[in-house]
């Protein structure tokens, strides 16, 4: 029986493993280019713009990209998008080798790569639905979370080591090799059913169908909006964490790196757990309760903690349940959205769910620098505030952690109350 299940998932295992290798290679190149750009400019803003250039197309164009995904063959779409991304990487390599690489080249290439990812991602999601049996969704979601966690841990370590050893050349060479592996595997060894729509339908019409589905399916739309709120709080936390740890007498850059890496370790553990967990009685409830525990506990623990080992425990608590939430959310979406609509609906999801991330990053930094730190400086003589949040630089970031913990808790409780009105069934 086990061998039969494994054979059913053969295409998934091939696609998952080779795409993970390719994504690791791409992430390594992105990290190495960030290092190179910072060496050239010494500007944190220039590296931030590099990220924005790849992220903006993903948010702005996702709705239309999903419509294109549903209109064309999924396998061919993935192959074309991966090829275009590889060509852009090759262009960077040639410009670098000839001494002609300048900053705007990287910005332009990242815009192109962002556009390709915008189309490729929903095509990949639909492909997973087509090649994976429904009863295996939870296991597959856990493995996908595992690969994301491994990539987040390994890509900066490997990229930094290769960059220090042989420069940008070796990192890009490894990336291109990983692309070839993934391309050959998808082209030659994986069969994806064709669910493309008639080409006579306009992209705008297909995009409207995705939005219409969300409007008519309040459970799915509410979950997507809930995750946009989670992303707002989480990204604000990511902006706050450096200002919390680095100025701390027991903190610093090295400690920040250690504390940050714990989140990747926690997600690996969570991914392994979710791949063997039995089916829960209420997947919707799992989604908002795991986030209630994660957002509230981690932020509140860090707000009042002063020891690095407690910060690591907070990160572990905050991230270990994320793969469990992600797997259950993924299964709800796959079961609720018809396959022929998934490309455009997932693309709409990307726009609504992720647009809050840059807002959260800005809001977190703004609140710490312009509101919380000045407040703690002005009221630093208060014994109660000093006891709760400490004193000096970093105490404002601790106050911000409290605000984020309360905001996350309110978000999850309010969403949970709303979600109880909707029915979800896998039958």
Buried (B, 14 or more C-beta within 10 A) or exposed (E): EEEEEEEBBEBBEBBBBBBBBBBBBBBBBBBBBBBBBBEEEEEEEBBEBBBBBBBBBBBBBBBBBBBBBBBBBBBBBBBBBBEBBBBBBBBBBEBBEEEEBEBEBBBBBBBBBBBBBBBBBBBBBBBBBBBBEEEBBBBBBBBBBBBBBBBBBBBBEBBBEBBEEEBBBBBBBBBBEBBEBBBEBBEEEBEBEEBBBEEEEEBEEBBBBBBBBBEEBBBBBBBBBBBBBBBBBBBBBBBBBBBBBBBBEEBBEEBBEBBBBBBBBBBBBBBBBBBEBEEBEEBBBBBBBBBBBBBBBBBBBBBBBBEBEEBBBBBBBBBBBBBBBBBBBBBBBBBBBEEEBBBBBBBBBBBBBBBBBBBBBEBBBEBBBEBBBEBBEEEBEEEEBBEBBBBBBBBBBBBBBBBBBBBBBBBBEEBBEBBEEBEBEEE
